[in-house]
């Protein structure tokens, strides 16, 4: 009996009977660690591969968010996306968080809430890039 496997480019490959699907044998936490090396939005997109992958991205420990990558989104959509993502990851210990805010002007309170959430997760490395005309006071 043959089975199908989805690939990252959305195509379906047929696995021959007896073929070993090694990825299916890897624990979700290890897959999450591997996904941590991808830009966060690409890691989230793996959730459409199969039902098993729906929540694998929620174990990533390195977050890389860049509003330039999502410039086709409206500002409110991007803010909602970041808020939702941080909510899903609230119980994790985040190793690094990179936030690039160059396409929109954000309210200081919104950025402060994101940083506070990340600090509560015990982030070890924090990197923030923003447009030069954007001023922000970091919460203490």
N, C-alpha and C positions, 0 to 999 in steps of 0.2 A: 504494500500500500504506500502510495506517495503522499507527501504533505507539502503545504506551501509555507513559505517564510517571507515576510516583508523585508524589503531593503530600505536604507535611509533615503534613497531617491524616489521612493514610492512604488517601485516595481515589485512584482511578486516573482520569486524564484521557486521552482519546484524542487523539493528535496527528494532524493531517491530513497526507496525503502532501505533501511539499514544505515543511512547516513547519520552521523552523530552531530547533533546541534549543541555545540559546546557552550554557546552563550546562554542557553536555557538552563544550564547546570550551575551558572555563576550566581552567587547570593546577591540579593538586591542591594545590600550595603556596598558591595564591591562594585557593582554596576554604577551605583550612585557616585562612588569615588571616581570612577572612570569618567562619568558625565561631568564631573567638576572641572575637567580640563577644557570643556567646551564653553563657548559663550552661553550664558544662562538660558537665553531664549532658544538656542538650538537644543539644549538639554531638555527643556520643557517640551519641545516639539516631538521628542521621542515617545511621549505619552500616547501618540496615535498609532504606534507600531502594532500593539496588541493589548489585550486586557491586562496582561502581566506587566506591561510597561507604563500603565496609567499613572502609578504613583512612584515609580522608580526615581524620577527627578527630584522628589521631595527629600531625598537623602543626600543631595549634593552639599558640599561644605565650602565650596568656593563660588561666590556669586560675582558675576560680571554683567552689570546692567549698563546699557548704553542707549540713550534716547535717539542718537543719530541713526542707529541700526533700524529703529522703528519709526523713522521720520514720517512715514505714511499714516501713522496713527495720530489721532487727535490728542492733545495734552491730557485731557480728562481720562481718555482710554489708557494712556501710558501710566498715569498716576494710579488708576484702578488696578492695572496689571501688577505694578510694583507692590501695592498694598496687599493684594490677594496672594502674591508670591510670598511676601514676608509672613503673612498669616499662616500659610501652609508650612513654612519652615520654622515657626516660632519655637518648637521644642528641640531644635538642633543646636549643636555647638558649631558655629560658623568659623572657619579658619581665616578666610579672607573675603572682603567685600570691596568691590570696585564699582563706583557709580560715576558715570559720565553724563553730565547734564549740559548739553551744548545747543540743543534745538529750541528749547522753550524756556520761558522765565517761570520759575517755581516760587511759590510762597515759602518764606523761611520756615513757617510752621510745618509745612509738608515735609521739607527736607529734614527738619529737626526730628519729626516723628519717625522718618525712615532711619536716621542715624541712631536715635534712641532704641528702636527695635533691634537694630544690629548690635548695639553695645550690650543690650540685655542678653543676646545670644552668645556673649563672650568672644566676640570677634578678636582675632589675634593680629590681623593686618587690615587697615582701612585706607582706601585710596579714593579720593573724590576729585573729579575734574569738572570744571564748570566754566561757562562763558566769562570772559574777563570783566564784563559790565554787571555781573551778578555778585551781589555782596551777601554774605551769610555770616552769622555769629554762631559759633559752635556752642551747644549747651554744655554746661559743666556738670 
